[in-house]
Amino acid sequence: MARKQRIHYPGAVYHVILRGNSSQDIFFANADRRRFYLLLQEGVGKYHHRIHAFCLMSNHVHLAVQVADIPLSRIMHNLGFRYTRYINWRKNRTGHLFQGRYKALLINADSYLLELVRYIHCNPVRAGLSRSPHQYPWSSHRAYLGEEAISWLSTDWILSQFASQDNRARTLYADFIGHGLHEGHRCEFHKGSAEGRILGEDIFSEQAFARAAQQFQGHLDIEGIISAVCSRYGITPKVLVEPGKKQPAALCRAIAAYLVQGADNITMTELGRYVGRDLAALSRAAERIRIRSESEADLAKRIAEIRQDLGRISKCQA
C-alpha cells in the first residue's frame, strides 16, 4: 500500500518523532547532541520553520515543529541525511542510522500545543532518566525557564499563553509542567485522532485537508513548474535555458527555484540540469525571491497566482 502524503500548509504544527534504526542509539556522546543542535539551527535558518520544543533521548528525538512554505519532508530529509553522514564519519561506519520514515502528527495547536510541549519536556521523567525535566540537559525546558539561551528555539508563542510579562509567564509555565510530571504515555500524541496523521477535532481535520489541497504539493514535474511560471510572464520555457541574466528569464528561473524548493518529489538539482544553472546560484536566487515576496506585494501576488495554476493542473492530473 502506498504511503499517504504528508499534510502540508504554511503554519502547520507537527509532533515529530525520529527514532534510531531497530531502536538503536543515535547519540553516543554529548558532542553528537551538540552537532544535532547545530543542524537544527542551520535548518531553521535555511527553511524558516519554527521549533517550539524538543527533547533528545538516547535513541530517539521529539520535536514540535511549525513549518512555513517548505514542507516538513524537505526539512527532515536534510536533518536526517546530514546527521547520519556525521555519525557515519565519526564512527567510521556505513548504513542507515534512523528507522525508516520519521513519525509526524499534524496537531491542532490551539487545542494541543501546550500539552504537547509538556509531554515532550516530561519525556525523560517518564523514561526514568531524571526526576524532573529541569534535571535533564538535552531538552528545551530550561530555555523556557530563561536558564539557557537557544537562539533557534521559539518560546514566545507558548509563553504568551500564560502571561504577557516574561517572569510571570515562566512561573506559570513551570507550574503547568509540574502538574504533568506523573502523566503517563499519551497514545493520542503518537497515533492522533484522524487517519493516524492528525490530532484534532473533526472540524480541524476538515480545515487541514482543505488548506493542504490549496497548496502545491510537488505532484508536477520540472516542466510543469517552468511552464506555469513562464505562462504568467509571457515567455517560452526555452528562454530560461539561454545564457545570461536577461529579464524576465532570470526572474522566472528564480521563482521556479523557489517553488521547487518547496516541493516534495523534485529537487533543485533537477532544475539545475534542466535550465543549465549552478545549484548554489539557484538556491541563492530562491532565497532572494523569498525575501522579496515578503515586502513586494506584486511579486507575492504573482507567486500566489502561479501556485493556483499549479494546483489546478495537479488536480486535473490526479
DRENRO-155787 format. One line per 10 residues: their letters; for each residue x, y, z negated of N, C-alpha, C. Coordinates in steps of 0.05 Angstrom, whole numbers. Each point is the difference from the previous one (the first is absolute). Layout:
<nodes>
A	X/Y/Z/X/Y/Z/X/Y/Z; ...
</nodes>
This chain:
<nodes>
MARKQRIHYP	17/-24/0/-17/24/0/18/25/0; -7/19/17/16/24/2/-3/17/-25; 21/14/-8/-2/17/-24/-17/24/6; -15/9/-20/-16/24/4/19/24/-1; -6/19/16/17/24/2/-4/17/-25; 22/13/-9/-2/18/-23/-19/23/6; -14/8/-21/-18/23/3/17/25/-6; 2/17/20/17/24/-2/-15/25/7; 3/21/-16/-8/27/6/16/18/-18; 6/25/9/15/18/-17/-13/5/-27
GAVYHVILRG	15/-3/-21/-10/4/-27/-8/-26/-14; 1/-23/14/-7/-25/-12/20/-8/-22; -10/-12/-21/16/-8/-23/0/-30/-3; 23/-12/-4/2/-29/-1/15/-9/-25; -8/-23/-10/16/-15/-20/17/-20/16; 26/4/0/18/-17/16/16/-18/-18; 1/-26/7/17/-19/-15/19/-13/20; 25/2/-6/21/-11/17/15/-22/-17; -3/-25/8/11/-22/-15/24/-13/13; 17/-11/-17/23/-15/10/-8/-26/13
NSSQDIFFAN	15/-9/19/-6/-25/14/1/-23/-19; -22/-16/-1/-2/-23/-18/3/8/-29; -9/25/-6/0/11/-27/29/4/-11; 19/1/18/28/4/-9/5/29/-6; 21/5/-15/7/28/-7/7/16/25; -7/26/-2/8/19/21/20/21/-11; 2/1/-27/19/18/-12/19/-16/-17; 26/4/4/20/-16/-14/18/16/-18; -2/27/2/15/18/-17/-14/27/0; 7/17/-19/-12/26/0/7/17/25
ADRRRFYLLL	23/-6/11/8/13/25/-20/-5/22; -11/-24/0/-20/-7/21/-25/16/-4; -9/4/-25/-23/16/-5/4/30/8; 25/9/-6/6/28/8/0/3/31; 9/-21/14/0/1/29/-30/0/9; -16/-15/-12/-29/-1/7/-12/28/-5; 7/13/-22/-9/27/-5/8/19/24; 25/-3/8/10/17/22/-16/-5/26; -6/-25/5/-16/-6/24/-28/10/-2; -12/-1/-24/-26/12/-4/1/30/5
QEGVGKYHHR	20/13/-10/4/29/4/3/7/29; 16/-15/15/4/5/28/-25/-5/16; -16/-20/-8/-25/-6/13/-20/23/-3; -2/10/-24/-18/23/-5/8/24/17; 26/5/2/10/22/17/-6/-4/29; 1/-25/9/-3/-5/29/-29/-3/8; -16/-13/-16/-28/-6/8/-21/17/-14; 9/16/-21/-18/20/-12/-24/-12/-15; 3/-24/-10/-20/-12/-18/6/9/-29; -18/-8/-17/4/6/-29/0/-26/-15
IHAFCLMSNH	18/-1/-20/0/-23/-18/-9/10/-28; -23/-10/-9/-12/9/-25/9/-16/-24; 9/-25/5/10/-17/-22/15/-23/12; 19/-11/-16/15/-23/8/9/-15/-24; 6/-26/4/13/-16/-20/16/-21/14; 27/-1/-6/17/-20/12/4/-23/-20; -11/-23/6/5/-24/-16/23/-15/12; 7/-23/-11/23/-15/10/-5/-12/28; -25/-9/4/-6/-14/25/-22/12/16; -10/23/-8/-20/14/16/-2/29/-8
VHLAVQVADI	-14/16/16/-3/29/-3/-29/7/2; -9/18/-17/-27/12/2/4/29/8; -16/10/19/0/27/9/-29/10/3; -5/25/-7/-24/14/7/7/21/20; -8/-5/25/10/16/23/-24/14/13; 4/26/7/-20/15/15/13/8/26; -10/-8/23/12/5/26/-9/26/11; 15/10/19/-7/23/17/-8/-11/27; 13/10/21/-6/-10/27/12/-27/6; 24/-5/-11/14/-25/6/-13/-24/-15
PLSRIMHNLG	-8/-21/14/-12/-23/-13/18/-13/-21; -13/-12/-19/15/-14/-21/18/-22/11; -8/-13/21/16/-22/12/27/10/9; 1/24/12/26/11/8/17/7/-24; -12/10/-21/14/8/-24/12/-25/-13; -16/-21/-3/9/-24/-14/20/-16/16; -3/0/26/19/-14/17/28/13/-3; 1/27/0/25/14/-3/13/-6/-27; -16/1/-21/10/-5/-27/10/-29/-3; -16/-19/9/7/-28/-3/24/-8/17
FRYTRYINWR	1/10/24/23/-6/18/26/11/-11; 0/25/-9/24/13/-9/10/-12/-26; -19/-7/-18/9/-11/-26/10/-29/4; -13/-15/17/10/-27/6/28/1/12; 4/18/18/26/3/13/22/6/-21; -7/18/-20/18/7/-21/7/-25/-18; -21/-14/-8/4/-24/-17/16/-21/14; -6/-5/25/14/-20/15/30/7/3; 5/26/4/28/9/1/14/-3/-27; -14/9/-21/13/-1/-27/4/-28/-10
KNRTGHLFQG	-18/-18/6/1/-28/-10/13/-19/21; 8/11/23/12/-16/21/-18/-23/7; -25/6/7/-20/-20/6/-15/8/25; -17/-17/9/-18/5/23/-28/-9/-6; -18/8/16/-28/-10/-3/-18/20/-12; -25/-10/-6/-20/17/-11/4/5/-29; -8/23/-9/1/6/-29/-29/1/-11; -19/11/16/-27/4/-10/-18/-22/11; -22/-4/-14/-19/-21/6/-20/9/21; 5/-6/25/-18/6/21/-10/28/0
RYKALLINAD	-26/3/4/-12/27/2/-6/10/-28; 7/26/-5/-6/12/-25/-31/1/-5; -8/1/-25/-28/3/-7/-7/29/-2; -21/9/13/-9/28/-1/-30/1/-3; -9/13/-21/-29/2/-6/-7/30/1; -17/7/19/-10/27/2/-19/5/-24; 4/22/-15/-16/5/-23/-15/27/2; -22/1/-13/-15/25/-4/15/15/-22; 16/19/7/17/14/-19/-17/15/-21; -23/11/7/-16/14/-19/-10/-18/-22
SYLLELVRYI	-4/-25/6/-11/-19/-20/22/-16/-14; 22/-6/14/18/-20/-10/30/8/-3; 7/23/10/29/7/0/11/2/-28; -14/13/-18/10/3/-27/5/-27/-13; -20/-18/3/3/-27/-12/22/-16/14; 3/4/26/22/-14/15/27/9/-10; 3/26/-5/26/10/-10/6/-13/-27; -21/0/-17/4/-13/-27/7/-30/3; -14/-13/18/4/-28/5/29/-5/9; 10/17/18/27/-3/10/21/5/-22
HCNPVRAGLS	-5/21/-16/19/7/-21/1/-20/-22; -23/-14/-5/-1/-20/-22/9/-28/10; 8/-3/24/7/-26/11/23/-13/-16; 21/15/-8/21/-13/-16/-10/-10/-27; -20/14/-11/-11/-9/-26/-15/-27/4; -16/-1/21/-15/-25/6/19/-23/5; 23/6/12/20/-21/6/18/-7/-23; -4/14/-23/16/-5/-23/29/10/1; 5/19/17/27/11/3/5/24/-19; -21/12/-9/3/22/-19/-26/3/-17
RSPHQYPWSS	3/13/-22/-24/3/-18/-16/25/8; 11/17/16/-14/24/9/11/8/27; -16/14/17/11/9/26/24/19/-4; 1/14/-22/21/19/-5/27/-14/-2; 0/-25/-9/25/-14/-3/11/-12/26; -16/0/21/8/-12/25/11/22/18; 25/-2/9/13/23/14/-6/2/29; -12/-20/12/-2/0/30/-29/3/9; -14/19/-11/-26/8/9/-3/30/-1; -22/10/10/-4/29/0/-12/11/-25
HRAYLGEEAI	-4/-17/-21/-14/8/-24/14/24/-14; 26/-3/-4/14/21/-15/1/27/16; -1/-2/26/-2/25/16/-26/14/-5; -22/-15/-4/-25/12/-7/1/14/-28; 17/-10/-17/2/12/-27/19/24/1; 13/5/23/19/22/2/27/-6/-11; 6/-26/-4/26/-8/-11/20/-9/21; -9/-1/25/17/-8/22/-8/15/25; 19/9/15/-6/15/25/4/-18/24; -22/-4/15/1/-16/24/-12/18/22
SWLSTDWILS	17/11/17/-9/21/19/-20/-10/20; 1/-26/7/-18/-10/21/-26/-11/-11; -3/1/-27/-25/-10/-12/-20/23/-2; -25/-6/6/-22/20/-2/-16/-5/-25; 3/17/-20/-15/-3/-25/-23/20/-3; -1/20/17/-18/22/-5/-30/-9/2; -6/-17/19/-28/-8/3/-10/-14/-25; 15/-19/-10/-8/-15/-23/-2/18/-25; 21/15/-5/0/17/-24/-22/21/1; -7/9/23/-21/21/2/-27/-12/-8
QFASQDNRAR	-3/-26/0/-25/-13/-8/-4/2/-30; 21/5/-15/-1/1/-29/-2/29/-11; 15/18/11/0/28/-9/15/17/20; -4/26/0/14/18/18/27/9/-12; 3/-2/-26/25/7/-13/18/-25/-2; 25/2/8/17/-24/2/3/-16/-26; 6/14/-22/5/-15/-25/-26/-14/-9; -22/14/3/-26/-12/-8/-6/-24/18; 5/3/26/-5/-22/19/16/-24/-7; 26/4/-7/17/-23/-6/-8/-14/-26
TLYADFIGHG	-9/16/-19/-10/-12/-25/-25/-17/5; -18/10/15/-25/-15/6/7/-25/18; 19/4/18/8/-23/16/12/-22/-17; 17/7/-19/12/-20/-18/-22/-15/-16; -20/15/-9/-22/-13/-14/-15/-20/18; -4/9/25/-14/-17/19/16/-26/5; 26/2/3/17/-24/3/-2/-18/-24; 1/12/-24/-1/-15/-25/-25/-17/-2; -22/10/10/-26/-15/-1/0/-24/19; 19/-2/17/1/-23/19/23/-19/-5
LHEGHRCEFH	14/3/-23/23/-17/-5/-7/-30/-1; -23/-6/-10/-7/-28/-4/-19/-10/22; -2/15/21/-16/-8/23/14/-22/15; -15/-21/7/11/-23/14/1/4/30; 4/-22/14/0/1/29/-27/8/11; 0/19/18/-25/10/12/-1/-9/29; -17/-20/5/-1/-12/26/-7/20/22; -17/21/-7/-9/18/21/23/17/11; 22/3/-15/23/15/11/17/-16/18; -7/-25/4/14/-18/17/-17/-10/24
KGSAEGRILG	-26/-4/-6/-17/-11/21/-21/19/10; -5/22/-14/-19/20/10/-28/-9/-3; -18/15/14/-28/-6/-2/-13/-2/28; 16/3/21/-11/-2/27/20/-11/19; -4/-25/9/17/-13/20/29/-3/-9; 5/2/-26/27/-2/-10/18/23/8; -12/21/10/17/22/10/-7/27/-14; -23/1/-13/-10/25/-11/-9/-4/-29; 6/20/-17/-11/1/-27/-16/26/-2; -26/-3/0/-18/23/-1/-29/-8/5
EDIFSEQAFA	-18/18/-5/-28/-5/4/-6/-3/29; -24/-11/6/-8/-5/28/1/26/17; -8/22/-12/0/25/16/29/8/7; 19/-5/-19/28/6/5/11/-17/23; -8/-26/-1/9/-19/21/-10/9/27; -25/8/1/-12/9/26/14/25/10; 6/18/-18/13/25/8/29/-6/9; 13/-18/-14/28/-7/7/2/-12/28; -18/-19/6/-1/-12/27/-6/21/21; -18/19/-7/-7/21/20/23/19/5
RAAQQFQGHL	14/7/-22/23/18/4/23/-14/15; 4/-25/-6/21/-15/14/-6/-3/29; -26/-3/7/-8/-3/28/6/26/16; 1/22/-14/5/26/14/29/5/6; 18/-17/-12/28/4/3/11/-17/22; 21/10/14/14/-17/19/17/-21/-15; -6/-25/5/12/-21/-16/22/-15/15; 10/9/23/22/-14/13/-9/-23/18; -26/-1/8/-8/-22/17/9/5/29; 7/25/7/8/6/27/30/-4/4
DIEGIISAVC	8/-1/25/28/-3/6/13/28/5; 26/0/6/14/25/5/-13/15/23; -7/-15/21/-12/13/23/-26/14/-7; -16/-12/-17/-25/12/-8/3/26/-15; 20/1/-18/5/24/-16/10/22/19; 19/-7/17/11/21/18/-21/10/19; -17/-17/10/-21/8/18/-19/19/-14; -7/-6/-25/-19/18/-15/12/27/-5; 26/0/-7/14/26/-5/2/16/25; 9/-12/21/4/14/26/-27/10/11
SRYGITPKVL	-21/-15/-4/-26/8/10/-9/26/-12; 5/3/-26/-8/25/-15/17/24/9; 25/-5/10/17/22/8/2/3/31; -16/-16/14/-2/3/29/25/-6/15; 15/-20/-9/24/-8/15/-1/-31/4; 17/-10/18/1/-29/5/21/-13/-18; -4/-25/-8/19/-14/-17/28/-1/11; 3/0/26/27/-3/11/17/25/-6; -13/22/-6/15/25/-7/16/-4/-26; -10/-17/-17/13/-4/-27/27/-14/2
VEPGKKQPAA	5/-14/22/25/-15/2/21/16/15; -8/23/11/20/17/14/20/12/-19; 24/4/8/21/12/-18/-7/29/-6; 12/10/-22/-4/28/-8/-22/3/-21; -3/25/-9/-19/6/-21/-21/20/8; -9/-3/25/-21/18/10/-26/-4/-14; -15/22/-3/-27/-1/-12/-21/-3/22; -22/-14/-5/-8/-11/-26/9/-29/-4; 18/-10/18/9/-28/-2/13/-6/-27; 17/18/-9/14/-4/-26/-20/-1/-23
LCRAIAAYLV	-20/18/1/-20/0/-20/-16/-26/0; -7/-9/24/-16/-25/2/16/-24/-11; 26/0/6/17/-22/-11/0/1/-31; 2/24/-10/0/3/-29/-26/-9/-13; -22/8/12/-26/-8/-10/-4/-30/2; 9/-12/22/-1/-29/3/16/-14/-21; 24/11/-6/17/-11/-21/-14/1/-27; -13/23/-5/-14/3/-26/-23/-20/-2; -14/-6/21/-22/-19/0/11/-29/-3; 21/-6/14/12/-26/-2/10/-5/-28
QGADNITMTE	11/20/-12/11/-2/-28/-22/-9/-19; -25/7/6/-22/-7/-17/-15/-25/8; 10/-14/21/-14/-24/10/11/-25/-14; -16/-21/0/8/-24/-13/17/-19/17; -7/-3/25/11/-22/16/19/8/22; 7/25/1/20/10/19/21/17/-14; 23/2/12/23/12/-14/11/24/17; 15/16/-14/13/22/13/21/-10/20; 12/-23/-6/19/-12/19/-13/-5/27; -25/-11/-1/-14/-5/25/-5/26/15
LGRYVGRDLA	-8/21/-14/-5/26/12/26/10/13; 22/-3/-15/26/10/10/8/-14/26; -5/-26/2/6/-14/25/-18/10/22; -25/6/-6/-19/8/21/7/27/11; 6/19/-17/5/28/9/30/5/4; 17/-20/-6/29/4/4/12/21/-18; -8/-1/-26/10/19/-19/11/-14/-24; 19/13/-14/13/-10/-24/-20/-3/-23; 2/-21/-15/-18/-5/-23/1/22/-21; 24/9/-6/3/21/-20/-12/26/9
ALSRAAERIR	3/6/26/-12/25/11/-30/-1/-2; -12/-23/7/-29/-3/-2/-10/3/-28; 15/-12/-19/-8/2/-28/1/29/-10; 20/15/8/2/28/-7/-23/16/12; -6/-7/25/-22/14/14/-27/-5/-14; -4/-25/-8/-25/-7/-14/-2/15/-27; 22/3/-14/0/15/-25/-7/29/4; 11/11/22/-6/29/6/-29/3/6; -12/-19/14/-29/2/6/-16/-2/-26; 8/-18/-18/-14/-2/-25/0/26/-15
IRSESEADLA	23/13/-2/3/25/-14/-17/22/14; 3/2/26/-15/20/15/-30/-3/-3; -9/-25/1/-29/-5/-1/-13/9/-27; 17/3/-21/-10/8/-25/-6/30/-1; 12/15/18/-3/29/0/-12/12/26; 0/-16/21/-10/9/26/-27/-14/6; -21/15/-3/-27/-11/2/-5/-11/28; 10/14/21/-5/-9/27/13/-27/5; 25/-4/-10/14/-25/4/-15/-22/-15; -8/5/-25/-14/-20/-16/-26/-8/14
KRIAEIRQDL	-14/19/11/-25/-6/14/5/-17/25; 22/6/15/6/-16/23/7/-29/-7; 16/-3/-22/7/-27/-9/-25/-15/-9; -18/14/-13/-25/-13/-9/-17/-9/24; 0/16/21/-14/-7/25/12/-25/13; 27/-1/0/13/-24/11/-6/-24/-16; -1/2/-26/-7/-22/-17/-28/-10/6; -19/19/4/-27/-8/7/-1/-15/27; 16/10/19/2/-14/26/10/-28/-4; 21/-3/-16/11/-27/-5/-20/-18/-14
GRISKCQA	-15/12/-19/-20/-16/-14/-22/-10/18; -8/17/20/-21/-9/19/11/-22/18; 25/3/9/12/-20/17/3/-26/-15; 9/2/-26/4/-24/-16/-26/-15/-4; -22/15/-5/-26/-12/-4/-9/-15/25; 5/12/23/-8/-12/25/16/-26/5; 25/-1/-9/16/-23/5/-5/-22/-20; -14/7/-23/-4/-20/-21/-19/-22/9
</nodes>
